[in-house]
Amino acid sequence: MGNVAGAEPSTSPPRAGDNGNWATWQKDLTGSRFAAAEHRITADNVENLKLKWAFVYPTTTGSMTRSEPAVVGDTIYFGGTDGKFYARDARSGAAKWEFDLASASPDDTRPVVWDGPAVSDGKVFFGDAGGYFYALDTRTGSLKWSTRLDTHPYAGVTSSPIVHEGRVYVGVSGTENAEERLDYPCCTFRGHLDSLDADTGELTWRYYTVPEPRQTGTWPNGVPKYEPSGVGVWSSPVIDPRTGTLYIGTGQNYTGSGGDFDTLLALDARTGGVRWKNQVTKADTWRVECTKPDPGGYCPGLADGTALDYDIGATPNIVRLGDRTLVGVGQKSGVYHMFDARTGTVEWRRQLGVPDGSGGGGQRGIQWGSSYDGKRLYIASYKAEPGTLFAVDPADGHVLWRTPNPADGCTTGGAAQYPEVCSLAHGPAATSSPGLVWEASNDGKLRAYDSATGRVRWTYDTIRTFTGVNGLEGMGSTISGTGGGAVIAHGMVYVQSGYLPAYGKDKRRVLLAFGI
């Protein structure tokens, strides 16, 4: 914890409101993921974008890069696969400080950063896979406070926080439904959204997405069954500062059917009170047993078609159209939903991916976030044979252009050596900057698209060997599929490469930084 030997801390705390910063996963309160101030990288010169530096994570086995960076001033902040949180010079990659999560969480948790940090008022906020949440000093990396958001053994934080008017808002999800032991008494996890005091970490309110699970019987082998459960909050919240309304999507039930599953919630940001909610699926109960050839009574929804896994894992977009305010969000069903932000009534829906209905989850749909540049919505589908990037009119959902994941993605570059691993799928959230849209793929390639036409203007293959500024050697892989997309700030582009499916399972993974 603290400064790296020989490294100088920043002379003053970064200011999250500075023009050109990318201070939070959502980019701004409204979830635009649009780098409006970017002027150095354009559609005319993007072909000149080159790798400036790489950071290689020390760990190898089982590690996944998934913490989208925050960039404020001259500093980049990100979580590692090794239980560390890092601050480095954004232009050179030189060390500033690092923080060891294990110093503030017990040994029986999973102190690895799964979300993207948020920087505000001299502090950087983030959570970990064990359900802990941290606030560090941006100058020194010293711990301001930490708190455990949930003591359930399967609870974790994938939701990236957002900060507004002295509060930090973050969702809590759980991996209990991935437990494959049939002697496990599934399931007791409850998803929730928390509001914390930014100065102290004190819980100011909590919204549970599902009632407390109760034992309702037993599974076929006699193990206790609890329901309803699940409804994790995987996605990241957005806030309309004009109305003080917070919007967040939820996941599916693990057992039973109840609560706010597959729902877009509109909550009062100060109190957590419900302003409206729109549940977009009638029933959705899914656990990993639903993928098995013979799930027996362990996945009741497979027979009746309600084992869907149609989470709203994507983060909403708040859209201003004249005197109207809309809020839209993508779903793993492949549908993008647009609602009236005041009432929750549906404005339009557009099917952009078609799930296969196999019980394997909505992998052909919309996994994570979308981007809005004030003109068009940019939305990517995942394993949609192939995954496709869409530009959509926010007023009516009309598709303006669509560009499939290039067909040679698995036969060119590093992916060509791993035909059994590669797929043409868009896992990360979309990002936009003036004239450009940024999306990455399971084929390991980061691409920049022309925002007006959808034409690919630049491609970089990350499945290659890199020597990091920290002296280690690593290799890229699938580009982060748990929400982390490209970050554009101050003439630089940053992306994590090293998610699943894995190319070269014994390799260290990388954070890459590009500039003109």
N, C-alpha and C positions, 0 to 999 in steps of 0.2 A: 504494500500500500504506500502511496506517496510518490515522490519524484523518482524517476529513473536516474541512476548515478550518471553524472555528467550532463544531464539535460536541464535546461533552464525553463522554469514555468512561464506562462504568459504574464505580461506585466500588468494586465488589467483583465477583469472578468469579461467574457464576450457578452454582447447584447443580442438577445434572440430576435429582436425586431429589426436588426440591420438589414438593409436592402441586399438581396442576393443570398442571404443565409438559407439553409435548409435545416431548421431547428427542431423539426419534429417529423415523424414518419409521414403524417398527412400533408406536410409542407406548410399548411396554415389551418386555421380553425375550421374552415369550410371543406377541407379534404380535397383540395383541387389537384394536388400532386403536380402543379404547374409552376415551373421556375420562370415567372414572368419577367424578372429582371435580367435574365441571361442574355447577353449581347455578343459575347466573344465567340461562342459556338453557334453557327448558323447553318442553314441548309446548303449554303454556297461553299462553306469551308469545312464541313464536318468530315469530308474524306481525308482531311489532314490530321485528324485526331490520332494521337499516338500515346502509347503507354508511358507514363512518367515515373511511376513507382509501384511496387507491389509489397504487401506485407504478408508474410507466411506464418500461419498459426503453428505453435509448437506441437500440438497433439496430432495423432494420426487415426488410430482405430476408433471407429464409431463416431467420429466428429462430423458435425454439419455446420457450415456457415449459414447464419440466418438472422443476424442482427444488422438491419439496414442502418447505415451510419447517419449521424447528424453532423452538420457542418455549420459552425458559427464563427465568424471572423476568420482567423488563421488556423483554427483547430478543427480536427475531425474526431468524433467520439464514436466508439463502437465496442460491442461485446465480442469476446472471442470464444473459441471452442474449448478453451483450456481453463475455464473458470476465472478468467481475468477480464477486466474492463479497461479499455485503452483510450488515451488522448494522445494524438500525434499531430505534427505539423501537416496541414491539409495539402500544401503544395509539394513538400519534399518527403513526407513520411517519417521525418525525424521524431524521436521519442520526446514526449513531454512528461507524462506520468502514466502509471498503471495501477489498478486497484485489484486486489485479490478478494473475490467474493467470499471465499472460505473464512476470511477474517471476521465476517459479520453474519455468518449463517452456520448452523451446526453441521456436523459431518454426515448426518443421516438424510440430508436433503440433496438436491441436484443443483449446485451453484454454477449453472451455465446460462448465459444470457440467450433468451429465445426471442426477445422483442427488439424493436428499434428504440433508442433513447429519445428523450425530449429535453431540450435545453431552455431554461428560463430563469431570469433573475439570479444569475451566478450559480445555479445548480443544474446538474444533469440527473435526470430521473430514468429508471429502467427497472425491469423485473427479471426473475430467473425461473428456471424450470421447476424449482422446488416451492414456488409460491411466495418467495420473498420479494420485497420491493425496496429500492435503495434511492437515496439522494446524496450525491457527491458534490463537493466544491469544484467548480469548473477550473479554477486556477491550479489547485494543488492535488486534486484527487482524494482529499481527505473525506471521510464519511461524515455527512451532516446528520443523517438518521437512516435507520432501516426498520422495516416492520414485516411481519409475516402475514400475508393477506388471507391465507387459508392453510389450516393444518392437515387437511385431507392428504394422505400419502400420494395421491395421484394428481393433486392440484398443481397448476403451473401458470405462468404468465406468458402468453404469446401476443396478447393485445398490447400495442404500443401506446404509451400514455399521451395525454394531451393536457396542457396547462392553461388555465383561464381564471383570471381574477383571484389568484391566491389558492386555487384548488388544483389538484392533480386527479385526473379521471383515468381509470384503467379497468379492463375486464379480466376475469379469471376463468380459465378453462381447465379441462381435466382429461387425462388419457386413460381413465378407468375402463372405458369401453374397448380398449385395445388389449386388456388382460385376457390371455388365452387359456389360463388354467380353469378348467370346468369346476374345480372345487372352490373357486373364489365366489364369495357371496355377493354377486353383482346386483345392483349397484347403488352407491350411496352418495356420490358426488353431486353437488348443486352448483351450477354456474351463477356468477354474480358480477355486477358492476359496482366499483367502489369509488367514492369521492374522498380524497385525503387532503388534509391541510398541507400546503406546499412547504411551510416552514417547519412543521413538527412531525408530519406523518400521521397525525391523529385522524382516525376515521370520522368523517362528518356525516356520511350516510352510505347505506349499502342497499342495492336493489337485487334481490334474489330472483332468478328467472324461472325457478321451478319450486313447488312446495317441498317441504322436508320429506324425503323418502321414508316409507313405512314398509315393514315386512307384510307381504300379501300372500305368501305361500312359499313354495319351494320350487327349485328347478328340477328337471327330471331325475337328477342324481340325489335329491334330497337336500341340497345346499340351499340356504335361505335366499329368497328373492325379495328385493326391495324395489319399490316403484312409487311414483314416477321419479326419474333421476336424469342427470345430464344437463342438457341445454347450456353448454359452455359458451362463454363469450370469447371467441377466438379473434374477432375483428377489433379494430381500433375506433374509438368514438370521434365524432365531429360535433361542433357547437356553432349554432347560429348566434353570433353576439348581439344581433338586433333584438332577438326575442328571449335569449337565455335558454334556448332549447337544445338539449343534447340528444343526438341520434346514434343508435348502436344496433347492430344486428346480432342474432343469436343462432345457436346450433340446434341439433336434433336431440330428442330423448335418447337415453341409453337403455332404459327399461320403462315400461308403462307408457302412458300418454297423458301429458298434462303440462301446465305452465306455459310459458311464452316461447315454445320451440319455433324455430324458423320464422322469427318475427322481427320486424323493424320497430324498435321502441323509440318513442319521443318522450323524453323526461325533462322535468324542470331541473336545470343544472344546479340550482342552489339547494333544492330540497329532495330531489330524487322522485318527486311525485309524477305520476303518469299523466301526460297531456293527451297522448293517443298511442295506440299500437295497432299494427296490421300484421296478422298472421297469414303467411302466404302459402302454407301447406296445411292440409286438413289433418294429416297424421304422418309421423316420421319417427320411427324407433329403430335405431341401428347400433349394433356393436360388431366387433370383429368376427364373431361367430357367423354373421350373415354372409361372409365370404367363403365359408366352408362348404364342401360338396354335400354334406349331410348334416345340417345344423340341428336337426331334431327339434326339440322344444326350446332350444336356446336362442332361436331367432324367430319368434312367432310371426313377425311382420313380413317375413319372406314369402309366406304362402298367400297372404292377403294383399301384398303389394305396398305395404307401408314401411318396409325397411329401405329407406331411400338415401339417407345420409345427405340431405339437401340443405346443409347449413347455409346461413348467410355469414360466410367467413370474410366476405369483402367489406371494405370500409365504405360508408356512404359518401356521396357527393352532394353538396348543397349548391343549387343552381339558381341564379337570378335571371329572370326573363321579364324585362320591363318592371311592372309593379307586382309581378308574381314571384314567389319563392317556392321552388320545388326541392325535393330531396329524393335522390335515386340511389339504388344499390343493386349489385349483382348477386346472384344466387348460384349454388352448385347445380341446380336444376338446368342451368343454361339461360335462365331468364334474367333480364335486367328490368327492374321495377322502378317506375317513377311515380311519386306521390306528391300531393299538395302538402307542403311543409307545415301548414297551419292545422289542417284537418285530418290528414292521413288518407284521404280518398285517392283512389288510383287515377292517375292522369293517363298513363299508357304502360304497356308491357311489350317487350320484344324478346323473342326466343332467339338466342345467338349460339346455342349449342344444344345437342340432343343427347341426354344420358342414355346408357344402354339398358338400364333396368335389370342388371344382373345381380343386384345386391352388393356390388362392390363399391358403392358410393358414387356420388355425382362427379366423377372425374372428367367427364366431357364438358362440364359446365364452366361457370365463372368462379375461380378459386379465391382470388384476392382482390386488390383494389383496382379502381379505374381512375382516369385522369380527365380533368375538364379545364380547357384553356380559354373559356369565355365564348367560344364558338362551337366547339365539337366535344363530345364525350368520346374517350378512347377506352375501349373495353376489349380484353383478351380472353379467349376461351382456352381451356387446358387441353386434355387429351381428346380432342374433337376430330381426330383423323383428317386433316391435321388441325392442331390448334391454330386459331385465326385471330388477327388483330382487326378490330372494327372501329370505324369512325361513325358516330351516330348523332343525328340532330337531337338536341336535348328537348326541343319543343314537342316533338311528336314520335320520336323513336325511329324515324326513317334512317336506314343504313345508307350513309354517304359513300363509303368505300369499305372494302374488306380485302385484307392481304393475308393469305395462308402462310403458315410457317414454311419458308422455302423448302422445296422438295428435296434439295441436295444437302439438307442440314445433317443427315446421318451418314452421308457418303463422302463428305469432304471434311478436311481438318482432322482434329484429334478424335472426333466421334467415330470416324470411319474405322478406327481400330477396335471399336467396341459395339459391333452391330447388335449384340444381344442386350445392350443397355439402352441404346439411344431411342428416343421417341420425339416426334415433332409436336411438342406440347409447350404451352406458355404458362409456366407456374407463377412468375413474379407479377406484382402489381405494375400497371402501366405508369409511365411518367411522361410529361410533356414539357417542352420549352419552346420559345417562339420559333415556329416553322418546322418543329421536329417532334416525333413521338419515339420513346425509347421502350423497347421490350426485349426480354431475353427468353431463352428456351432451354428445354431439357437436352438439346443438342450441344449445349455449352457455349452458344454464340450470343453475344450482345449485339443488337441491331438498332440503328437509328432509321426511322421512316419519315418520309416527307408528310407533314401533317395535312396538306391539302389533297394529296393524291394517294398516299399509302405506299409509294414506291420506296424500296429499300435504298438508302443513301450511303450507309456505312455498316460494315460487319467486322466484328472482332471475335476470333476463336479463342476461348479461354482454356481449352483442353490442351495445354502445353506446359512445359516446365518453366518455372519462374524462380529467380533468386531474389529473396526479399531484402528490404532495407535493414531488416533485423538479422541478416546473415544466414537464414535458413532457406532450404530449397523445397518447393512445393509444386503442386499441379492443380489447375482448375478442374471443374467437374460440371454437373448440372448447376445452373445458376439459380440461386435461392428461390425456393417455391413456397416459403412460409411468409409471404407478404413482402419480403424485401425486394424492391425493384431498384432501378438506377436512381442515383441521387445527383442532381445537377446544381452546382454552386460555384460562383466566382470563377467561371471559365474552366471548371474541371468536372469530370464525370467519374463517379465512384460506383463500384458494384462488387458484391460478394459472390464468389464462385466456389461451390463445394457442397451442394445439397444432394439429396437422393433423387433418382438412382445414381449410384456412385461409379465414377470412372476411376479405376486404379484405387482399390479400397485401402491400400496401405500408404497412401500419399497424404502429405500435409496440404491443407486448403488455403485459399488466398483471398485477400482483399486487393482489388486493383483500382488504380487511379490513372485517369487519362486527361490529356490537355492538348491544345493546339500547339 
